[in-house]
Amino acid sequence: MPSRRRPMPVAALVVVALLITACSAQPVSEVVDAPGTGAATQAASAAGSPGPASPLPSHDPASPSPTTTSAAAPASAPPSRPTGTTFAIVSEEPAVGGGVKQTHRITWDAPAGEATAFLVYGVKDCLRAAKKTNGTPCVVKGMRIPRDGLDSLGQANGSDRSIDVSWVVPASGAQPYAAVLLRATNAAGDSIFTIVHSEDVCWQC
């Protein structure tokens, strides 16, 4: 009498599913999140990374109006990282209590329809401060950025390709941020960071 094939155990099915999931992991970031010990920062009072959940999708006014009333399909993957960034001072004015309030304009390129928001962060400390790195950027490609080392500077809509951010430079002239980072986000996750600007290491200055 021919023998019957025994069904695959449930445990084996779970292992196969885990192996398939592992093969779909995202690529390594240009600048990746490092574990932080402090609370995750908020992006312009809205949920965003690193740490907080991504903001809810928003309507892109630049996109043509849909011809049907059906809802748009949810994002299946995180958006591409912003490229082609520029960074320039657009205004300076005396700050209350001393120093100068500087307003900077950031611009970038990104595919249409991928991101629901763009998040800007300031890196509070020069992460490469050392004698051997003097005169080189504080943040470079491939570095790990501690979550509690970031300040939220602003959030732009997914249809925007520029944003103005401001901070006060004290009378000493010391910049409050060692670098400025930008990332795109949607309901599926966040892009890797793009380095918009980095100050240079000034060892023991």
C-alpha positions in Angstrom: 0.0 0.0 0.0 1.6 3.4 -1.0 2.6 5.6 1.8 1.1 9.1 2.2 3.3 12.2 2.4 3.2 13.8 5.8 2.3 17.6 5.7 5.1 20.0 6.5 5.1 20.9 10.2 4.0 24.4 11.2 7.4 25.2 12.7 9.1 24.5 9.3 6.6 26.9 7.6 7.5 29.7 10.0 11.2 29.2 9.4 10.7 29.5 5.6 8.6 32.7 6.1 11.4 34.2 8.2 14.1 33.4 5.6 12.0 35.1 2.9 11.5 38.2 5.0 15.3 38.4 5.8 16.1 38.5 2.0 14.0 41.6 1.6 15.9 43.8 4.1 16.6 47.4 3.1 20.0 48.6 1.8 22.6 50.1 4.1 22.0 53.8 4.7 24.4 56.6 3.7 24.1 57.8 7.3 22.4 55.3 9.5 20.7 55.6 12.9 22.8 54.6 15.9 21.1 53.5 19.1 20.6 56.5 21.4 20.1 56.7 25.1 17.8 59.7 25.1 14.2 60.1 24.0 13.6 60.2 20.3 13.4 63.7 18.8 10.2 65.0 17.2 10.2 66.6 13.7 8.3 69.9 13.8 5.8 68.5 16.3 4.9 65.7 13.9 5.9 62.1 14.1 8.9 61.3 12.0 12.2 59.5 12.1 14.7 58.8 13.5 12.8 57.1 16.3 9.2 58.4 16.0 6.8 56.8 13.5 6.4 58.3 10.0 3.8 61.0 9.5 0.5 60.2 7.8 0.4 60.6 4.0 -0.6 64.1 2.8 -2.2 65.2 -0.5 0.4 66.3 -3.1 -1.1 69.5 -4.7 1.3 69.2 -7.6 -0.3 65.9 -8.7 -3.2 65.8 -11.1 -6.6 65.3 -9.5 -7.7 61.7 -9.6 -10.6 60.8 -12.0 -12.0 58.3 -9.5 -12.8 58.5 -5.8 -10.9 55.4 -4.9 -8.2 55.8 -2.3 -4.5 55.8 -3.4 -2.6 52.6 -2.8 -0.4 52.7 0.3 3.3 53.0 -0.2 5.0 49.6 -0.7 8.5 50.8 0.1 10.3 53.8 1.8 11.1 56.7 -0.5 14.4 57.4 -2.2 16.8 59.6 -0.4 16.8 63.3 -1.5 19.6 64.3 -3.9 21.1 67.5 -5.4 20.8 69.5 -2.2 21.8 73.1 -1.8 22.3 75.1 1.5 22.5 78.9 1.7 21.9 81.7 4.2 19.0 83.8 3.0 18.7 86.3 5.9 20.4 87.4 9.2 19.0 89.6 11.9 19.9 90.4 15.5 18.6 87.8 18.0 16.9 88.5 21.3 19.5 88.3 24.0 22.5 88.6 21.6 23.9 86.8 18.7 22.4 86.5 15.2 19.4 84.6 13.9 20.3 83.0 10.6 17.8 81.6 8.2 19.0 79.0 5.8 17.3 77.7 2.7 17.6 74.0 1.8 16.6 72.7 -1.7 16.7 69.2 -3.0 15.6 66.8 -5.8 13.3 63.8 -5.3 11.0 61.6 -7.4 7.4 62.9 -7.4 4.9 61.0 -5.4 7.2 58.9 -3.3 7.5 60.9 -0.1 4.7 62.3 2.1 7.2 64.6 4.0 10.8 65.6 4.2 12.4 65.9 7.6 15.4 68.2 8.5 17.7 67.5 11.5 20.6 69.3 13.1 23.5 67.2 14.4 24.4 68.8 17.8 28.0 67.5 18.2 30.9 67.2 15.8 31.1 63.4 15.7 34.6 63.2 14.2 36.3 65.6 16.6 39.9 64.5 17.0 43.3 65.8 16.2 43.8 63.4 13.3 40.6 64.6 11.6 41.1 68.3 12.1 39.9 70.4 9.1 37.8 67.6 7.7 33.9 67.3 7.9 32.3 66.5 11.2 29.9 64.1 9.5 30.8 61.9 6.5 29.1 59.3 4.4 28.5 56.0 6.3 28.7 57.3 9.8 26.3 56.2 12.6 24.3 59.1 14.1 23.0 58.7 17.7 19.3 59.5 17.9 19.7 61.7 21.0 22.3 63.7 19.1 19.8 65.2 16.7 17.5 68.2 16.9 14.4 68.6 14.7 14.7 71.7 12.5 11.7 71.4 10.2 9.4 69.4 8.1 8.3 70.0 4.5 5.4 68.5 2.6 6.0 65.6 0.1 5.4 68.0 -2.8 7.9 70.6 -1.6 11.5 70.8 -2.8 12.7 73.5 -0.4 12.5 74.6 3.2 13.8 77.5 5.3 15.2 76.6 8.7 16.5 79.1 11.4 18.7 79.1 14.4 20.6 81.5 16.6 24.4 81.8 16.3 25.8 83.2 19.6 28.1 86.2 19.8 31.0 83.8 19.9 30.3 82.7 16.4 30.2 79.0 17.2 27.6 77.2 15.0 25.0 75.4 17.1 25.0 72.4 14.7 27.9 70.5 13.3 25.8 69.2 10.4 22.4 69.3 8.8 20.7 66.1 7.5 17.6 65.6 5.4 15.5 62.5 4.8 12.3 61.6 3.0 9.5 59.6 4.7 6.2 57.9 3.8 3.9 55.4 5.4 6.2 52.5 4.6 9.3 54.0 6.3 12.1 56.5 5.9 14.9 57.1 3.3 18.5 57.1 4.4 19.9 60.5 5.4 21.4 62.9 3.0 24.1 65.2 4.3 23.0 68.7 3.4 25.9 70.5 5.2 28.7 69.7 7.6 31.0 72.0 9.5 34.7 71.0 9.7 36.4 69.6 12.7 38.2 72.4 14.7 40.3 70.4 17.1 40.4 72.1 20.6 39.1 75.4 19.1 
